Structures are given as C-alpha cells and as structure tokens.
C-alpha cells in the first residue's frame, strides 16, 4: 500500500516541524508513504522549513505554488501531484490529529468504503461565534442542495485513488472540496473525533474568507438563490399590481392618493429589492465568466523532492493516464493526455 498525506500550508512555520514528526510517527508502520506539503504563497519561513524537511526526509515532497491561491486550490494542487493509492487530507495546524490514520484505514477496510471523513464531535479552542456560524452554515446547506453534505465536517478525510481521480477531473474554479467529494457519491462513512486547538499561530480562515467559502459552496451546489430571486420578484410584482389597483380605484372615485412619503418608501423598497436580485444573478454570472476563461487552477513554481527525476515523472505519468481514463470524449482525452505528457517531459 502506498499512502499520500496531503497538507496545504500557508504561514505554518510554527507547526511544520511538529506536524512532520506526528505524521511520520503515524505512517511509520506503513510500507510506503509520502507527505506532500503545498506551500500556498507563505510569507513566513514555511518554504524554508519545507525545503529543510525535503533534504532530511525522503518521504517529504514540497510543492511551491507561484502565489497564494487559497486553501481549496492549494489542496487541489496537492491532490493532483500525489501518487498514493490512498490519500489522507490534513491541515498543517494539527487540529485534525494524524494519529487517527490507523482508525480510518481500519474503518475503510471494514466498511469497504471509498471515503472515510472526520466528523467533529467537539471543537475545542474555537470561539462560540465560529462554532455557531459553522453549524448554521451546514444546516442551511442541507436545505439548499440536492446532495447530502455531512454536517460538522471539514476537509479531513481518507480517500482511495478512484475517488481522487474523479475529484481531479472536476474543473471548477470556485472549489468547495468537501461538497465536491459528497457529490461524487460512492461509499462514504464518518469517523467521529474531537477537534483539537491549533498547535501554534492563528487561524487563516477569518470571517471574510469564511463568507467567501460559503458563497462558493452555495452557488456551486444550489440554484435555490435564483429560485428565491424569481419568487421574490413575483411577490413584489403582485404587491405592485395591488397598489396599482388601489391607485386606479382612488382616481376613479375622485380620492387623491395621499402622501409622497409612502410613494418614496415604496420606490426605495422596490429599488433595493431589484439591486438585491441583480446581485444574486451577478454572483452566478461572474462564476460563469470565470469558468468560461478555462485558466489553469494554479501554477507550480517548483517541486521539491529527493526522488530521482525518472521516478517522479513515472508517478506523474501514472496520475495523468489515470485521469485520462475517466474523461468522456476519447479524442479530446487523447489530445489532452498527450499535451500533459509532453509538458511533463
């Protein structure tokens, strides 16, 4: 068995040494494994520490992205470059304990599962506001989307190669990976655990990033906001017709329609509603625009590894060929696979 542990890293200098130590201890009983550390444009000493870990440990592979792309894209980069039959996704802050690997492997084997995801039983070290908003978000998602996204989960999960191959073939620019994995289906089972506080440093998911991730999740998996916009427009239109009937009745009976204040209030309400509905349409239209450009999700500056070039190329070619088997159009798949291999060589 060959296991890949994939961890996005953004300003994790205070965690990387302990993270590597605990991952290495958790994987020590395995025959073959690698730790893929993706540096997502860190501004601290993270890249220097990754380079040092690569020099000291042949199991470590470092991927340095050309700039900061965000957690979900950095995770995607790691998933596309790893070569394991099984892939464990972790954050480098050690809130999700690597020591659960054995339990996840055992559960995957017992349940013949394709995915074992960590489901949080408790979240120590996090604020009341964050835990409440996270709970509200997941319960809102369950009402908005047609697929079942497990509540109280993150990206901490063990997946087999079949699942990761399908995930790597999903081309979305705005990625919500835990939702994308849920969309794939297959057999997915939970493992309950208690989430620990960060080992060092501060969270890299402030409120504005959480809101952006929530927008990506909702617009990526649901058209319910568009339906609500249509229903709101219909309701406002109905109210408008009632007010028109009231105005016409007043004119026919010779009664003046009283007050410009009510008219201005109505105009402001209608104008605000229209701008809100245009904003909803704009969110979806903007995402269509970004997808239509077909830009690559990320640019890799360099890959750091002790593995001989031939061995790394062999792993990458195996990953490319695995992805090509799942592409629908045979002619397009052949062309794209050939292009990827030429770039690799």
N, C-alpha and C positions, 0 to 999 in steps of 0.2 A: 504494500500500500504506500502510495506517495501522497503526502498531505501538504497543502499550501495554507499558510496563515497569512492573511492579507490585512494590512493595517494602514489607513490613511494617517498622515502626520502633518499637523500644522502647529508650529511653535510648541513642540512637545519635548524640548531639551531636558526638562526636569523629570520626564517619565521614561525616556527611551532605554536607559541602562537597566532599570528595574523591570521594565516591560520585556526586554530581551531575555533577562535572567529567568523570569517566570514562564515565558513561552518555551524557552529551551528546556526547562525542567518538565513542563507539561508534555513536551514532544519527545522526551528522552527515550521512552520505551518504544517508539515507532522506528520502523526500518529506514524510512526515507522521508525527509520533510524539508520545507523551505519556509523562511519568513520573509515576506515581500513587504517592505516599508516604502510607502509612497510619500515623498516629500512634496507637499502642496504649497510651494512658494513660501516656505517658512522664513521669517525674518530674524530668528534667533539662531542658536548653534545646532539646530536639528540636523541639517545636512552634514555638518562636520562629524556629528556623532554617528550618523548612518554610515558615512564613509569609514569611520573607525571600526564599526561593528562588522562591515563587509570584510575589512582586512583581517579581523581577528577570528571570524566565524564563517566558514564556507557555506553554511546554511542560509546566510542572510543575503538577500537581493535588494538593492536600493534602486528606486525609480525616482528620478528628479524631474518634475514637471517644469515646463518653461515659465509658468507663472502660477498664481493662486487661482484655481478654478472652482473651489468649493468642495465640501466633503463628499457629496454624492458623485461628482465627476472623478475625484481622486480615487474613490473606491472602485469606480468603473475601470480606471486605468490599471489598478492592481489586479482586478478580476480578469482583464484581457491579457495580462502578461504572466499570470501564474500558470503553472503546468501540472498541478496536482490532480489526482483522481478525486480527492475530497478537498473542499475549500472551507476554511474557518475564517469568518469575518469578525474582526475585533477592532475596537478603538484603542489607541495607544495610551489613553489616560487611565487604564486599568480599572475602570468602573465595572466592566464585564470581565469576570475572573477567567483567565486561561485554564485554570485547573479543572474547569467543567468539561474539558475536551473529552476525557475518558467517558464521562456520563453521556455525552452527546453521541459519541461513536457507538456506545453500547445500545442506546435507545434507537439509533438509526438502524442498527443490525437487528434488534429485536422486533421493531415495527416495520421492517423493510421499507423504511422511509427514504424519500429523496431530499427532504429538508428537515432539520431539527432547529427550531428557533427558540431563543431565550425569551421567556415571558416573565416580566418583573413582578415579583410578589411584594417587594418593598423597595423603596428608593431612598436610601439614607444619604444625607448630605445635600439634598436638593430642597429648594425653597417651596413653601406652600403654594405660591403663585405658579411655579413651573409645574408642579405635580398636578394641580387642579386644571390648568390650561391644557396640559397633555392629555389628561383623562377626558376633558370636554372634546378635544380635537378627535380622538379616536372614536368616541361615541357618535360624534357628528358624521365622521366618515362612514360609519356603518349604515347610517340612514341615507347618505347621499349616493353611495356607489353600489353597483350590482354585484361586485365580488366581496368576499368576506376578508377584510384585513384584520388580523388578530389585534385585540386591544393590548395596551401596556407592553408593546414590543418595540425594539429598535432594529438596528442592522446586525446585531449579534446573532449569528446563525451558522450552522454547518450545512453545506450543500454538496451534493455529488456533482460529478462533471457534467452529466446530462442537463441538470438544472442550470448550471453556469453557462453552458453552451447556448441554451435558449436565451438566457438573460443577456449574453454578449451580442446576440443578434437583434436585440431590440434597440432601435436607433434614436430614441427620444433625446432631445437636447435638455429638456427640463425633467430631471430624473428624480423619482421617489422610489428608491430601490426596494424598500420593504413592501410597497404596494405592487411593484412590478413582479417580485417573486411570488406574491399572493396570486397575482393574475395568471401566472404560469399554470398553477394547479399542481398536478401530481400529488404525491402523498407527503403532507407536511404535519409534523407533530410538535407540540410545545414541550419545553423543559422549564419548569418553574425555578426561579432563583432570586436571591436578594441582591439588588444592585448596590455596589459599594460607592463611597465617595471618591472623587478624583484623588489620585496619588499625589499629584503636585500641580500647581498652576490653577488657572481659572478656566471656566467653560468657554469654548469657542463658538457656542450657539447662543448669542444674545437674542433679545426679543425680536429685533428686525429680521434676523436670519430664520428664526422660528416661524415668523409670519410668512416669509417668502417660501419656506418649505411647505407650509400649509397651503398656500396658493398653488404651488406646483402640484401638490397631491390632489387637491380638489379639482383643478382644471385638467389634470392629466387622467383622471379616472371617473369623472362625472360630467354630464351635461345638465345636471339639475339646476345650476345657476341660470342657464339660458332658459330653461322651462319656467323658473320662477320669474325671470325678467318678462317673459311673454305673459304670464298670469298677472303680474303687476301692471303691465301695460294695458291688459284687458280690463282690469279692475278700475284703473284710472280713467280709461275711456268710458266705462259705464257711468262713473261718477260725473264725468264731463257731460254726457248726454242727459243725465238727470238735471244737472244745473242748467243746461240749455233749455230743457223743457220748462223749468221753473222760470227762467228769464222770459221765454216766449209767453208763458201764461201771464206774467206780470205786465208785459207790453200789451197783450190783448185786452186785459181787464183795466188798463189805464193806471196801474200801480207802478210807481217808479221803483227800480231796483236800488235799495238803499246801500250807501256806503262804498267808498272806494277802497277802504281798508280790507274788506272781505275779498274784493277783486285782486288786490295786490298780494294778499296772503295766498289765495288760490294760485296765482301765477307763479309765486315763489315755490310753492309745493310741487306744482307740475314741472317747473324748470329743474328743480332738484332731482325729482324722480327721473326725468329724461336724462340728466347727466349721469345719474347712478346706473341706469340701464345701458347707456353708451359705454360706461366704464367696464361693465361686465362683458359686453360684446368686444371691447377693445382688448381685454385680457386674452380672450380666445384668439382674436385676430392676430395679436402680437406673437402668440406662440406658433400660430400657423406660419407667420412670416419667418420666424427663426428656424423652424423646421424646413421651410422651403429652400433655405440657403445651402443646406447639406454641408455645412462646415464640419470638420472633424471635432469630436468632443473635447479633445485635448491634444497638446503637443508635448512629446517627451524630449527633454533636453539630453539626458543620458541615462543609461542603465549601468548600475554598479554591481559587479558580481565577481566572485573568484572562479566561476565555472569557465572552462575553456570556451572560446567563441563557437566552436563547432557544436558543443553540447547545448549551448543556449539557443543557437539557431535551430537545432533539431527540435527543442521543446517548443519554440515559437512556431515552427512549421507545422508541428502536430496540432497546435492550437488553431492555426489558420485552416488546416484541412478539416478539422472537426467542425469549425464554424461553417465551412462551405457545404458540408453535407446537409445542413439544416436550411439552406437557402432555397427558396421556392423555384425560381427561374433557372433552369440548368445552364443556359447560355450566359446569362448575366453572372451566375455564380462562378463559372469557369473563368470569365474575364476578370472578375474582381479578385478571385483567388490568385490568378497569375500575377496580377498587379501587386498584391500584397507580398508575394514571394520574391518578386524582382526587387521591391523596396528593401526587403529583409536582407537580401544577398548584396 
